[in-house]
Amino acid sequence: MQQPIIVGVDGTADSLLAAGWAAGEARRRGAPLLLLHGHQPFFAHDADSAHQAAQQALDGALAWVRDHYDDVEVSAELIAQPEAELLSERGREAQMIVLGSRRPGPVTGFLLGSVGLRVLSLAVCPVVMIRGGEVSRRPQKGEVVAGVPKEENEAEVVLDFAFRAAAAHGVPLRAARAWDLPAMFTNQSGVMGLSDRPGELEGAHRQELVGLLKPWRRRYPEIAVTEHIELGFAAEMLVSLAAGAQLLVVGRSSRTGSRYVGHVVHSTLHFANAPIAVVPTK
């Protein structure tokens, strides 16, 4: 049996959008969908009414998914446990966790809140953040964009998720990597001689990416793959590419449990106009 896709449901319209995206992904992958809501009332005297409200919100989301995705196997659970810890714990046996996040304006970016940040820092599976109000307007055949890390083992994890997503959606994949001119003095093998010839240095980075993609191209021959090499900052490049993508995939290399998710993840979460899959690489 396939691992489930988990979505956090809290009764908001944003979490319902996330549930819809997750249900579509479950349909494409033939995976079960699990709606989870962690519930812990603040005050004991409100426990019964708070539990009832939480159950109604979860039941409403479950009914909505069943009405709109009747071919998806879906279940729902209300658990007396903090939301972030519940999602992260159950995510150990899941394909991904999907969360919703508001975006009220072009500058504010994702309003992750404590739950979203905590899940991002704790989860050992990919976490997909769905920006409220935007996901329904994504291009249906837009490509999947993967920000390919420099470390080979980290790149492998990101590309694995990205190729699976592109295959599930039947769309092209753009493997993107930013590069910088090296410092005047560097010990990096093969770079010093190219430091005064940017064109050749870009070619060297492209060849490295081509080599990294070769086994994935053999594994997924049906996917059209584009190598995207760009001089500059990775975050700026990915934010720009996300504008025409239906999914952006980035890697989180910080230690599990750390609230620091890396500047590239942080920037894309704030400014990239697309659903974002944050894949733990360590």
Disulfide bonds with the S-S distance in Angstrom:
none
